[in-house]
Amino acid sequence: MTIKELNFISSLISYKPLSCLFRVLIIGFIGLMLMLLTEHIANDVMPEMPYLTFSIGFIIITEVNVFFNHIIIRYGSEFMKEYQFTTHIILNTILIIGVISLLFPLIEDAEIAQNPVIQLSATFTLIFIAFVILTICLLRLIQNYIDSQHEIEVLRQAQTASEYQALVEQVNPHFLFNNLSVLKSLILYDKDKAVDFTQNFTDIYRYVLQCKDKDTVLLTDELVFINSYLALHKERIGEGLKVTIDISEEAKHKSIIPMGLQILVENALKHNIASKSEPLTITITTQDDELVVSNNLNKKETGYSTHKGLDNVIKRYQMLTDKKVLIRQTTTHFIVSLPLI
């Protein structure tokens, strides 16, 4: 059973207009059926059966129990909430005693008290009260389950958002320190290149600040960012990094998660050798409704890895769409496909 269906069932004890109407119709029908059953079993001992009164009585009993439930949940102390079922029974016992007190004059009349219809009606009423108590407790358990699942989902999303924020804020420290070192060298030996390098460096962090609160960004904006990002690495690595980007015009107007492409490129650079003798080749293309990023495998030992990059990308996509992030590895290449939204 889905959460949506469970939500509908648990809402039957709420005060929403539709829930109240649905509840009154069901309970009224149950009361009518029990009255007819009583008449049948008693073999028409009382020809004038108070069908409407009986049904209304059942509706009142149900609504009083729903009211009890709201009182226990909303205003009960922590101690009372730990003993909700017991509290509910106690309140109903008080209700039954109150009803018996009102009917005491009739009960004193032995002839009326021994009437099969009266006895059956009393029995069915007690059974119905027990049924209502158990049903409300069951619906309350269902609602507690739904609430717990919702809390788990909120915590999961908060954790993912926190991990993403951490990635955004670091972009990462090694990347920052490495490029500051490159910038220092360029300032000393090639001031023109230093200016271009600084511009790319500025563009990267401006983009990070602009997209940090967004769920998705246009692919065309992510490509501008990744070009600046790659320019810094190419300045540092030189011929050790070869990048091919082939994106269709249609795909550029679709969206991906912010910095999703950057994480894939960073992973390729982090885990593979990129040198003139052993160049790292990264290919960024589109295929159907996917952005495909692949790199050749030339693995290196690395001391810096959070192991959260790809997992973060997968979780963020799960929060946005049913489309899956596909990860494949062959003997020569590592390939990741990001859905275009």
MARDRENLO-560875 format. One record per residue (C-alpha): residue number from 1; residue in three letters; x, y, z negated. Coordinates in nm, 2 decimals. Example, Ala and Ser with C-alpha at 12.3 -4.5 7.8 and 13.67 -1.06 7.14 Angstrom:
# MARDRENLO-560875
{atom 1; Ala; {1.23; -0.45; -0.78}},
{atom 2; Ser; {1.37; -0.11; -0.71}},
# end
This chain:
# MARDRENLO-560875
{atom 1; Met; {0.00; 0.00; 0.00}},
{atom 2; Thr; {0.14; 0.34; 0.10}},
{atom 3; Ile; {0.20; 0.63; -0.14}},
{atom 4; Lys; {-0.07; 0.82; 0.05}},
{atom 5; Glu; {-0.33; 0.55; -0.02}},
{atom 6; Leu; {-0.22; 0.53; -0.38}},
{atom 7; Asn; {-0.26; 0.90; -0.41}},
{atom 8; Phe; {-0.62; 0.88; -0.28}},
{atom 9; Ile; {-0.70; 0.60; -0.53}},
{atom 10; Ser; {-0.55; 0.78; -0.83}},
{atom 11; Ser; {-0.73; 1.11; -0.73}},
{atom 12; Leu; {-1.07; 0.94; -0.81}},
{atom 13; Ile; {-1.03; 1.05; -1.18}},
{atom 14; Ser; {-0.95; 1.41; -1.08}},
{atom 15; Tyr; {-1.19; 1.70; -1.08}},
{atom 16; Lys; {-1.16; 1.77; -0.71}},
{atom 17; Pro; {-1.51; 1.82; -0.56}},
{atom 18; Leu; {-1.47; 1.53; -0.32}},
{atom 19; Ser; {-1.34; 1.30; -0.60}},
{atom 20; Cys; {-1.63; 1.40; -0.83}},
{atom 21; Leu; {-1.89; 1.33; -0.56}},
{atom 22; Phe; {-1.73; 1.00; -0.46}},
{atom 23; Arg; {-1.72; 0.90; -0.83}},
{atom 24; Val; {-2.08; 0.99; -0.90}},
{atom 25; Leu; {-2.21; 0.80; -0.59}},
{atom 26; Ile; {-2.01; 0.48; -0.69}},
{atom 27; Ile; {-2.11; 0.49; -1.06}},
{atom 28; Gly; {-2.47; 0.57; -0.97}},
{atom 29; Phe; {-2.48; 0.28; -0.74}},
{atom 30; Ile; {-2.33; 0.04; -1.00}},
{atom 31; Gly; {-2.58; 0.16; -1.26}},
{atom 32; Leu; {-2.87; 0.09; -1.02}},
{atom 33; Met; {-2.74; -0.26; -0.94}},
{atom 34; Leu; {-2.70; -0.34; -1.31}},
{atom 35; Met; {-3.05; -0.22; -1.38}},
{atom 36; Leu; {-3.19; -0.44; -1.10}},
{atom 37; Leu; {-2.99; -0.73; -1.23}},
{atom 38; Thr; {-3.13; -0.67; -1.58}},
{atom 39; Glu; {-3.48; -0.67; -1.44}},
{atom 40; His; {-3.42; -0.99; -1.25}},
{atom 41; Ile; {-3.27; -1.18; -1.55}},
{atom 42; Ala; {-3.53; -1.05; -1.79}},
{atom 43; Asn; {-3.80; -1.16; -1.55}},
{atom 44; Asp; {-3.99; -0.83; -1.54}},
{atom 45; Val; {-4.04; -0.81; -1.92}},
{atom 46; Met; {-4.05; -0.43; -1.88}},
{atom 47; Pro; {-4.21; -0.35; -1.55}},
{atom 48; Glu; {-4.14; 0.03; -1.59}},
{atom 49; Met; {-3.76; 0.03; -1.55}},
{atom 50; Pro; {-3.58; 0.36; -1.61}},
{atom 51; Tyr; {-3.35; 0.32; -1.30}},
{atom 52; Leu; {-3.26; 0.69; -1.27}},
{atom 53; Thr; {-3.20; 0.73; -1.65}},
{atom 54; Phe; {-2.98; 0.42; -1.66}},
{atom 55; Ser; {-2.77; 0.54; -1.36}},
{atom 56; Ile; {-2.73; 0.89; -1.50}},
{atom 57; Gly; {-2.63; 0.74; -1.83}},
{atom 58; Phe; {-2.35; 0.54; -1.66}},
{atom 59; Ile; {-2.24; 0.86; -1.48}},
{atom 60; Ile; {-2.23; 1.05; -1.81}},
{atom 61; Ile; {-2.02; 0.77; -1.97}},
{atom 62; Thr; {-1.78; 0.78; -1.68}},
{atom 63; Glu; {-1.74; 1.15; -1.68}},
{atom 64; Val; {-1.69; 1.16; -2.06}},
{atom 65; Asn; {-1.41; 0.90; -2.01}},
{atom 66; Val; {-1.26; 1.11; -1.74}},
{atom 67; Phe; {-1.27; 1.40; -1.97}},
{atom 68; Phe; {-1.10; 1.19; -2.24}},
{atom 69; Asn; {-0.83; 1.11; -2.00}},
{atom 70; His; {-0.76; 1.47; -1.91}},
{atom 71; Ile; {-0.76; 1.57; -2.28}},
{atom 72; Ile; {-0.51; 1.29; -2.36}},
{atom 73; Ile; {-0.28; 1.37; -2.06}},
{atom 74; Arg; {-0.29; 1.75; -2.08}},
{atom 75; Tyr; {-0.32; 1.83; -2.44}},
{atom 76; Gly; {-0.21; 1.52; -2.63}},
{atom 77; Ser; {0.11; 1.53; -2.83}},
{atom 78; Glu; {0.41; 1.31; -2.74}},
{atom 79; Phe; {0.30; 1.06; -3.00}},
{atom 80; Met; {-0.05; 1.04; -2.86}},
{atom 81; Lys; {0.09; 1.00; -2.50}},
{atom 82; Glu; {0.28; 0.69; -2.62}},
{atom 83; Tyr; {-0.05; 0.54; -2.73}},
{atom 84; Gln; {-0.28; 0.65; -2.45}},
{atom 85; Phe; {-0.46; 0.32; -2.42}},
{atom 86; Thr; {-0.53; 0.30; -2.79}},
{atom 87; Thr; {-0.63; 0.66; -2.81}},
{atom 88; His; {-0.88; 0.61; -2.53}},
{atom 89; Ile; {-1.04; 0.31; -2.70}},
{atom 90; Ile; {-1.07; 0.50; -3.03}},
{atom 91; Leu; {-1.24; 0.79; -2.85}},
{atom 92; Asn; {-1.48; 0.55; -2.68}},
{atom 93; Thr; {-1.55; 0.38; -3.01}},
{atom 94; Ile; {-1.65; 0.72; -3.15}},
{atom 95; Leu; {-1.87; 0.77; -2.83}},
{atom 96; Ile; {-2.04; 0.43; -2.88}},
{atom 97; Ile; {-2.11; 0.50; -3.25}},
{atom 98; Gly; {-2.26; 0.84; -3.15}},
{atom 99; Val; {-2.48; 0.68; -2.89}},
{atom 100; Ile; {-2.60; 0.41; -3.14}},
{atom 101; Ser; {-2.67; 0.68; -3.40}},
{atom 102; Leu; {-2.90; 0.85; -3.15}},
{atom 103; Leu; {-3.07; 0.53; -3.07}},
{atom 104; Phe; {-3.09; 0.41; -3.43}},
{atom 105; Pro; {-3.47; 0.47; -3.46}},
{atom 106; Leu; {-3.52; 0.23; -3.16}},
{atom 107; Ile; {-3.28; -0.03; -3.30}},
{atom 108; Glu; {-3.47; -0.03; -3.64}},
{atom 109; Asp; {-3.78; -0.16; -3.45}},
{atom 110; Ala; {-3.72; -0.54; -3.45}},
{atom 111; Glu; {-3.95; -0.60; -3.16}},
{atom 112; Ile; {-3.77; -0.34; -2.94}},
{atom 113; Ala; {-3.43; -0.45; -3.05}},
{atom 114; Gln; {-3.50; -0.82; -2.96}},
{atom 115; Asn; {-3.63; -0.73; -2.62}},
{atom 116; Pro; {-3.42; -0.91; -2.35}},
{atom 117; Val; {-3.41; -0.59; -2.14}},
{atom 118; Ile; {-3.27; -0.39; -2.43}},
{atom 119; Gln; {-3.02; -0.66; -2.51}},
{atom 120; Leu; {-2.90; -0.70; -2.15}},
{atom 121; Ser; {-2.88; -0.32; -2.10}},
{atom 122; Ala; {-2.67; -0.29; -2.42}},
{atom 123; Thr; {-2.44; -0.58; -2.30}},
{atom 124; Phe; {-2.40; -0.44; -1.95}},
{atom 125; Thr; {-2.33; -0.09; -2.10}},
{atom 126; Leu; {-2.05; -0.23; -2.32}},
{atom 127; Ile; {-1.90; -0.42; -2.03}},
{atom 128; Phe; {-1.92; -0.11; -1.82}},
{atom 129; Ile; {-1.75; 0.10; -2.08}},
{atom 130; Ala; {-1.46; -0.16; -2.10}},
{atom 131; Phe; {-1.45; -0.16; -1.72}},
{atom 132; Val; {-1.43; 0.22; -1.71}},
{atom 133; Ile; {-1.15; 0.23; -1.97}},
{atom 134; Leu; {-0.94; -0.03; -1.79}},
{atom 135; Thr; {-1.00; 0.14; -1.45}},
{atom 136; Ile; {-0.90; 0.48; -1.57}},
{atom 137; Cys; {-0.59; 0.33; -1.74}},
{atom 138; Leu; {-0.50; 0.15; -1.42}},
{atom 139; Leu; {-0.54; 0.47; -1.21}},
{atom 140; Arg; {-0.33; 0.66; -1.47}},
{atom 141; Leu; {-0.06; 0.40; -1.43}},
{atom 142; Ile; {-0.08; 0.44; -1.05}},
{atom 143; Gln; {-0.05; 0.82; -1.09}},
{atom 144; Asn; {0.25; 0.77; -1.32}},
{atom 145; Tyr; {0.41; 0.55; -1.06}},
{atom 146; Ile; {0.35; 0.81; -0.79}},
{atom 147; Asp; {0.49; 1.09; -1.01}},
{atom 148; Ser; {0.80; 0.88; -1.09}},
{atom 149; Gln; {0.86; 0.81; -0.72}},
{atom 150; His; {0.82; 1.18; -0.64}},
{atom 151; Glu; {1.07; 1.27; -0.92}},
{atom 152; Ile; {1.32; 1.02; -0.77}},
{atom 153; Glu; {1.27; 1.17; -0.43}},
{atom 154; Val; {1.32; 1.52; -0.56}},
{atom 155; Leu; {1.64; 1.41; -0.74}},
{atom 156; Arg; {1.76; 1.24; -0.43}},
{atom 157; Gln; {1.71; 1.55; -0.22}},
{atom 158; Ala; {1.87; 1.77; -0.49}},
{atom 159; Gln; {2.17; 1.54; -0.49}},
{atom 160; Thr; {2.20; 1.55; -0.11}},
{atom 161; Ala; {2.16; 1.92; -0.11}},
{atom 162; Ser; {2.43; 1.95; -0.38}},
{atom 163; Glu; {2.67; 1.73; -0.18}},
{atom 164; Tyr; {2.60; 1.94; 0.13}},
{atom 165; Gln; {2.66; 2.26; -0.06}},
{atom 166; Ala; {2.99; 2.12; -0.18}},
{atom 167; Leu; {3.09; 2.04; 0.18}},
{atom 168; Val; {2.99; 2.39; 0.29}},
{atom 169; Glu; {3.18; 2.56; 0.01}},
{atom 170; Gln; {3.50; 2.36; 0.07}},
{atom 171; Val; {3.51; 2.32; 0.45}},
{atom 172; Asn; {3.76; 2.17; 0.32}},
{atom 173; Pro; {4.04; 2.30; 0.09}},
{atom 174; His; {4.31; 2.13; 0.30}},
{atom 175; Phe; {4.17; 2.28; 0.62}},
{atom 176; Leu; {4.19; 2.63; 0.45}},
{atom 177; Phe; {4.54; 2.59; 0.31}},
{atom 178; Asn; {4.68; 2.44; 0.63}},
{atom 179; Asn; {4.55; 2.72; 0.84}},
{atom 180; Leu; {4.66; 2.99; 0.61}},
{atom 181; Ser; {5.01; 2.84; 0.65}},
{atom 182; Val; {4.97; 2.85; 1.03}},
{atom 183; Leu; {4.85; 3.21; 1.01}},
{atom 184; Lys; {5.15; 3.31; 0.81}},
{atom 185; Ser; {5.39; 3.16; 1.07}},
{atom 186; Leu; {5.20; 3.33; 1.36}},
{atom 187; Ile; {5.22; 3.67; 1.19}},
{atom 188; Leu; {5.59; 3.63; 1.17}},
{atom 189; Tyr; {5.66; 3.50; 1.52}},
{atom 190; Asp; {5.36; 3.58; 1.75}},
{atom 191; Lys; {5.14; 3.86; 1.64}},
{atom 192; Asp; {4.90; 3.84; 1.94}},
{atom 193; Lys; {4.83; 3.48; 1.86}},
{atom 194; Ala; {4.79; 3.57; 1.50}},
{atom 195; Val; {4.51; 3.81; 1.59}},
{atom 196; Asp; {4.32; 3.54; 1.79}},
{atom 197; Phe; {4.38; 3.29; 1.52}},
{atom 198; Thr; {4.24; 3.53; 1.26}},
{atom 199; Gln; {3.93; 3.59; 1.47}},
{atom 200; Asn; {3.86; 3.22; 1.50}},
{atom 201; Phe; {3.92; 3.18; 1.13}},
{atom 202; Thr; {3.67; 3.46; 1.06}},
{atom 203; Asp; {3.41; 3.32; 1.30}},
{atom 204; Ile; {3.42; 2.98; 1.12}},
{atom 205; Tyr; {3.35; 3.12; 0.77}},
{atom 206; Arg; {3.09; 3.36; 0.90}},
{atom 207; Tyr; {2.91; 3.07; 1.05}},
{atom 208; Val; {2.93; 2.87; 0.73}},
{atom 209; Leu; {2.77; 3.16; 0.54}},
{atom 210; Gln; {2.50; 3.21; 0.80}},
{atom 211; Cys; {2.39; 2.85; 0.81}},
{atom 212; Lys; {2.43; 2.74; 0.45}},
{atom 213; Asp; {2.06; 2.78; 0.37}},
{atom 214; Lys; {1.93; 2.63; 0.70}},
{atom 215; Asp; {1.81; 2.28; 0.76}},
{atom 216; Thr; {1.88; 2.29; 1.14}},
{atom 217; Val; {2.07; 2.50; 1.38}},
{atom 218; Leu; {2.07; 2.53; 1.76}},
{atom 219; Leu; {2.33; 2.30; 1.92}},
{atom 220; Thr; {2.45; 2.59; 2.13}},
{atom 221; Asp; {2.54; 2.78; 1.80}},
{atom 222; Glu; {2.71; 2.47; 1.66}},
{atom 223; Leu; {2.92; 2.44; 1.98}},
{atom 224; Val; {3.04; 2.80; 1.95}},
{atom 225; Phe; {3.14; 2.72; 1.59}},
{atom 226; Ile; {3.31; 2.40; 1.68}},
{atom 227; Asn; {3.51; 2.57; 1.95}},
{atom 228; Ser; {3.65; 2.82; 1.70}},
{atom 229; Tyr; {3.72; 2.53; 1.46}},
{atom 230; Leu; {3.90; 2.33; 1.73}},
{atom 231; Ala; {4.10; 2.63; 1.83}},
{atom 232; Leu; {4.26; 2.65; 1.49}},
{atom 233; His; {4.35; 2.28; 1.50}},
{atom 234; Lys; {4.49; 2.31; 1.85}},
{atom 235; Glu; {4.71; 2.60; 1.74}},
{atom 236; Arg; {4.85; 2.38; 1.46}},
{atom 237; Ile; {4.86; 2.04; 1.64}},
{atom 238; Gly; {4.92; 2.15; 2.00}},
{atom 239; Glu; {4.92; 1.88; 2.26}},
{atom 240; Gly; {4.84; 1.62; 1.99}},
{atom 241; Leu; {4.47; 1.71; 2.02}},
{atom 242; Lys; {4.27; 1.67; 2.34}},
{atom 243; Val; {3.90; 1.76; 2.34}},
{atom 244; Thr; {3.64; 1.71; 2.61}},
{atom 245; Ile; {3.30; 1.88; 2.57}},
{atom 246; Asp; {3.02; 1.80; 2.82}},
{atom 247; Ile; {2.68; 1.91; 2.71}},
{atom 248; Ser; {2.37; 1.94; 2.93}},
{atom 249; Glu; {2.19; 2.28; 2.94}},
{atom 250; Glu; {1.87; 2.12; 2.81}},
{atom 251; Ala; {2.04; 1.98; 2.51}},
{atom 252; Lys; {2.19; 2.31; 2.41}},
{atom 253; His; {1.84; 2.44; 2.32}},
{atom 254; Lys; {1.78; 2.15; 2.08}},
{atom 255; Ser; {1.89; 2.14; 1.72}},
{atom 256; Ile; {2.11; 1.94; 1.48}},
{atom 257; Ile; {2.20; 1.97; 1.12}},
{atom 258; Pro; {2.44; 2.26; 1.05}},
{atom 259; Met; {2.81; 2.16; 1.04}},
{atom 260; Gly; {2.71; 1.80; 1.14}},
{atom 261; Leu; {2.94; 1.81; 1.44}},
{atom 262; Gln; {3.22; 1.97; 1.23}},
{atom 263; Ile; {3.21; 1.68; 0.98}},
{atom 264; Leu; {3.25; 1.43; 1.27}},
{atom 265; Val; {3.54; 1.62; 1.42}},
{atom 266; Glu; {3.70; 1.66; 1.08}},
{atom 267; Asn; {3.67; 1.29; 1.01}},
{atom 268; Ala; {3.84; 1.21; 1.34}},
{atom 269; Leu; {4.13; 1.45; 1.26}},
{atom 270; Lys; {4.16; 1.33; 0.90}},
{atom 271; His; {4.17; 0.95; 0.97}},
{atom 272; Asn; {4.37; 0.94; 1.29}},
{atom 273; Ile; {4.72; 1.04; 1.40}},
{atom 274; Ala; {4.73; 1.34; 1.63}},
{atom 275; Ser; {5.07; 1.40; 1.78}},
{atom 276; Lys; {5.23; 1.47; 2.12}},
{atom 277; Ser; {5.34; 1.11; 2.15}},
{atom 278; Glu; {5.01; 0.97; 2.01}},
{atom 279; Pro; {4.74; 1.22; 2.09}},
{atom 280; Leu; {4.39; 1.22; 1.94}},
{atom 281; Thr; {4.12; 1.24; 2.21}},
{atom 282; Ile; {3.78; 1.36; 2.10}},
{atom 283; Thr; {3.48; 1.35; 2.34}},
{atom 284; Ile; {3.16; 1.54; 2.27}},
{atom 285; Thr; {2.87; 1.46; 2.51}},
{atom 286; Thr; {2.50; 1.42; 2.52}},
{atom 287; Gln; {2.30; 1.11; 2.61}},
{atom 288; Asp; {1.93; 1.11; 2.62}},
{atom 289; Asp; {1.83; 1.29; 2.29}},
{atom 290; Glu; {2.15; 1.23; 2.11}},
{atom 291; Leu; {2.48; 1.41; 2.06}},
{atom 292; Val; {2.76; 1.15; 2.10}},
{atom 293; Val; {3.10; 1.21; 1.94}},
{atom 294; Ser; {3.37; 0.96; 2.00}},
{atom 295; Asn; {3.74; 0.95; 1.93}},
{atom 296; Asn; {4.02; 0.70; 2.00}},
{atom 297; Leu; {4.14; 0.50; 1.70}},
{atom 298; Asn; {4.50; 0.56; 1.59}},
{atom 299; Lys; {4.44; 0.53; 1.21}},
{atom 300; Lys; {4.67; 0.68; 0.96}},
{atom 301; Glu; {4.69; 0.66; 0.58}},
{atom 302; Thr; {4.53; 0.96; 0.42}},
{atom 303; Gly; {4.53; 1.07; 0.06}},
{atom 304; Tyr; {4.25; 1.31; 0.09}},
{atom 305; Ser; {3.90; 1.17; 0.15}},
{atom 306; Thr; {3.57; 1.22; -0.04}},
{atom 307; His; {3.41; 0.93; 0.16}},
{atom 308; Lys; {3.09; 1.14; 0.16}},
{atom 309; Gly; {3.10; 1.31; 0.50}},
{atom 310; Leu; {2.91; 1.06; 0.71}},
{atom 311; Asp; {2.69; 0.96; 0.42}},
{atom 312; Asn; {2.59; 1.32; 0.37}},
{atom 313; Val; {2.51; 1.35; 0.74}},
{atom 314; Ile; {2.29; 1.04; 0.73}},
{atom 315; Lys; {2.10; 1.16; 0.42}},
{atom 316; Arg; {2.03; 1.50; 0.56}},
{atom 317; Tyr; {1.89; 1.35; 0.88}},
{atom 318; Gln; {1.67; 1.12; 0.67}},
{atom 319; Met; {1.52; 1.43; 0.51}},
{atom 320; Leu; {1.44; 1.58; 0.85}},
{atom 321; Thr; {1.34; 1.30; 1.09}},
{atom 322; Asp; {1.28; 0.93; 1.14}},
{atom 323; Lys; {1.55; 0.93; 1.40}},
{atom 324; Lys; {1.86; 0.74; 1.29}},
{atom 325; Val; {2.23; 0.84; 1.30}},
{atom 326; Leu; {2.41; 0.56; 1.49}},
{atom 327; Ile; {2.76; 0.46; 1.40}},
{atom 328; Arg; {2.97; 0.22; 1.61}},
{atom 329; Gln; {3.33; 0.11; 1.61}},
{atom 330; Thr; {3.51; -0.08; 1.88}},
{atom 331; Thr; {3.86; -0.20; 1.88}},
{atom 332; Thr; {3.97; 0.13; 2.05}},
{atom 333; His; {3.70; 0.39; 1.96}},
{atom 334; Phe; {3.49; 0.53; 1.68}},
{atom 335; Ile; {3.15; 0.66; 1.80}},
{atom 336; Val; {2.88; 0.85; 1.62}},
{atom 337; Ser; {2.54; 0.95; 1.77}},
{atom 338; Leu; {2.35; 1.24; 1.61}},
{atom 339; Pro; {1.98; 1.28; 1.70}},
{atom 340; Leu; {1.89; 1.60; 1.87}},
{atom 341; Ile; {1.58; 1.75; 1.70}},
# end
